[in-house]
């Protein structure tokens, strides 16, 4: 009776290891593709907040605001968007500044990841 217990497998089999390695590789690839986009978005968000919190923004022309945002993008080496994506409209009491953009990055073969960002 004791010999039967000796032959039982202990631990994971090869197919289980292959599945785990495949899943880890998939998620690692996902992180490698998405992390730079979110880092760039964090910088873009900081620049956008600096513009929206500027006390003189209602005194500046929309072209001047876009120019300052464009300079911020150049200084921080952000090539994902341009200052043309900045939409400035006149509200009842103050200007409304919006930023909408999408980033597309290849994932596997003909599969792309599309990320949309919106700030107001």
C-alpha positions as CSV (number, residue, x, y, z in Angstrom):
1,X,0.0,0.0,0.0
2,X,2.8,2.4,0.7
3,X,4.3,2.0,-2.8
4,X,1.3,3.6,-4.4
5,X,1.9,6.9,-2.7
6,X,5.5,7.1,-3.9
7,X,4.5,7.2,-7.5
8,X,2.1,10.1,-7.2
9,X,3.3,13.4,-8.8
10,X,4.1,16.2,-6.5
11,X,4.1,19.7,-7.8
12,X,3.2,21.2,-11.1
13,X,3.4,19.5,-14.4
14,X,5.1,20.9,-17.5
15,X,1.9,22.2,-19.2
16,X,1.0,24.1,-16.0
17,X,4.4,25.8,-16.1
18,X,4.0,26.6,-19.8
19,X,0.6,28.2,-19.1
20,X,2.0,30.3,-16.3
21,X,5.0,31.4,-18.3
22,X,2.7,32.4,-21.2
23,X,0.4,34.4,-19.0
24,X,3.3,36.1,-17.3
25,X,4.8,36.9,-20.7
26,X,1.5,38.3,-21.9
27,X,1.0,40.6,-19.0
28,X,4.7,41.7,-19.0
29,X,4.3,42.6,-22.7
30,X,1.2,44.6,-21.8
31,X,3.0,46.5,-19.1
32,X,6.0,47.2,-21.3
33,X,3.7,48.7,-24.0
34,X,1.4,50.7,-21.7
35,X,3.8,52.1,-19.1
36,X,5.5,54.6,-21.4
37,X,2.1,55.9,-22.6
38,X,0.9,56.5,-19.0
39,X,4.2,58.1,-18.0
40,X,3.8,60.6,-20.9
41,X,0.2,61.1,-20.0
42,X,1.2,62.0,-16.5
43,X,3.5,64.7,-17.8
44,X,0.8,65.9,-20.2
45,X,-1.7,66.1,-17.3
46,X,0.8,68.2,-15.2
47,X,1.2,70.7,-18.1
48,X,-2.5,70.9,-18.6
49,X,-3.1,71.5,-14.9
50,X,-0.5,74.2,-15.0
51,X,-2.3,76.0,-17.8
52,X,-5.7,75.6,-16.3
53,X,-4.6,76.9,-12.9
54,X,-2.8,79.9,-14.4
55,X,-4.4,83.0,-12.9
56,X,-3.7,85.0,-16.1
57,X,-5.3,82.5,-18.5
58,X,-8.4,84.6,-19.1
59,X,-6.2,87.5,-20.1
60,X,-4.1,85.5,-22.6
61,X,-5.2,84.8,-26.2
62,X,-6.0,81.2,-27.1
63,X,-3.0,81.2,-29.4
64,X,-0.7,82.3,-26.6
65,X,-2.1,79.5,-24.3
66,X,-1.5,76.9,-27.1
67,X,2.0,78.3,-27.7
68,X,2.8,77.9,-23.9
69,X,1.4,74.4,-23.9
70,X,3.4,73.6,-27.0
71,X,6.6,74.8,-25.4
72,X,5.9,72.7,-22.3
73,X,5.5,69.6,-24.6
74,X,8.8,70.4,-26.4
75,X,10.7,71.0,-23.1
76,X,9.5,67.7,-21.7
77,X,10.1,65.7,-24.9
78,X,6.5,64.7,-25.4
79,X,5.8,63.8,-29.0
80,X,2.6,61.9,-28.4
81,X,0.4,65.0,-29.0
82,X,0.7,68.6,-30.2
83,X,-0.7,71.8,-28.8
84,X,-3.4,71.7,-31.6
85,X,-5.3,69.1,-29.5
86,X,-6.0,71.8,-26.9
87,X,-9.5,73.2,-27.4
88,X,-10.2,76.6,-25.8
89,X,-13.8,78.0,-25.7
90,X,-15.3,81.0,-24.1
91,X,-17.6,80.2,-21.2
92,X,-20.0,82.5,-19.4
93,X,-17.6,83.5,-16.6
94,X,-14.2,82.0,-17.8
95,X,-12.5,80.1,-20.5
96,X,-13.0,76.4,-20.8
97,X,-9.9,74.5,-21.8
98,X,-10.2,70.8,-23.0
99,X,-7.7,68.3,-24.1
100,X,-8.8,65.1,-25.9
101,X,-6.3,62.7,-27.5
102,X,-5.8,59.1,-28.4
103,X,-2.6,57.1,-28.4
104,X,-2.3,54.0,-30.6
105,X,0.5,51.5,-30.0
106,X,1.0,48.1,-31.7
107,X,0.6,45.1,-29.5
108,X,0.8,41.7,-31.4
109,X,0.7,41.4,-35.2
110,X,-2.2,43.5,-36.4
111,X,-3.6,44.1,-32.9
112,X,-3.3,47.6,-31.6
113,X,-3.9,49.1,-28.2
114,X,-5.9,52.4,-28.3
115,X,-5.9,54.6,-25.2
116,X,-8.2,57.7,-25.0
117,X,-7.5,60.5,-22.6
118,X,-9.8,63.5,-21.8
119,X,-9.0,66.5,-19.5
120,X,-11.2,69.5,-18.8
